[in-house]
Amino acid sequence: MIEGDGNYTLFYCTNGRRIMVSKTLRDYEKLLGEKHTFFRVHKSYLINLQHVVRYDVKGEDSVWMKNGKIVGVARRRKQEFDLVMRKFQSYRNAITF
């Protein structure tokens, strides 16, 4: 998960480490773009779809991440996020290991 705070961005790593850098969240949104599994759910959050544990569509419109964080999905991004999550889940279900 990546959290933006003005001109700074905070990365939450899978090992529990947090890294702050002096670039905007928008810079990383452009860098990671559609070719990766990241989606901007809120003005302050860019999440990795591979780390979503649960998505509450009918209740609070929140996403539960593997690191325990709960992130709200902005109303204006909800419809697009629903579509992206459905495509991502279909893709994950189609993969055989």
N, C-alpha and C positions, 0 to 999 in steps of 0.2 A: 504494500500500500504506500502511496506517496501523498503527502499532505503539503499543500501550499500555504505560505504565510507571507503575503506581500512579495518582496523580492527574494525570499528564501524558500527552499523546498526541503522537507524532511522526509527521508526514506526510512521506512520500517522494514528491516531485513528479516528473513526467516529465522535467523539465529538469535533474534531478540535485539540485535544491535540497531541503533538509530544513527543516521548520518544526515547532517544538515549541510546544504550547499547554497551558494549565492547565485542561483538561477531561479527563474520563475517556474511555476507549475505549467504554465502555457508552453514554455520551452520544451519541457519533457513530454507534454502532450503531443507536440509536433514531432518530436524525435521518435516516440514510440508508436504514434499513429495507428492506423487501421490494420497494419500488417502484423501487429503484435496483439497480445491478449489483454491490453489495457483499455479501460474506459473511464471517462470523466463523469462521475455520477453527481458531482456537486462542484460548486465553484472552488472549493478547497481540497477536493479529493480526486485522485486518479487511482483506480484499483486494478489489480491483476485478477482477471476472471478465473484464473486457475486456483486462486486462493479464497474464492467465495465458498463458504460452508452452507449458507442458507440465505434465501432472499424472500422477504415477507412482502408479497405482492398486495395482499388484501388489507393488511393492517397499517403499519407505520411506514411502509415503503422504505425499509431498511435492509442493509446487507450486513451479514455476519461474516467476518473474515477469520481465517485460520489462526491469526494472532490474538483473537479474542475481541478485537475492536468491532464496534457497530457503527456503520456509516449510513447516514440518511441519503436517500436518492432525491434530488431536486425534482419538483413537480414538472418543470419544463423538460427534464431529461428522462422522465419515467417511461414514456412511450417508447423512445428509442432504446433505452436500456432493456426494457422487456423484450424487445425484438432481438437485440444483441445476445441476451442471455439464452433465449430460446435457440438461436442458431448455434451458440457455443455449446449448449447442452446436447443438441442433436449431433454436433461434430464429435464431442467427447464420447457419446454413446455409440457412435459408428466405429470408433477405434477399437481394434482387437489387440489384446496384449498376449 
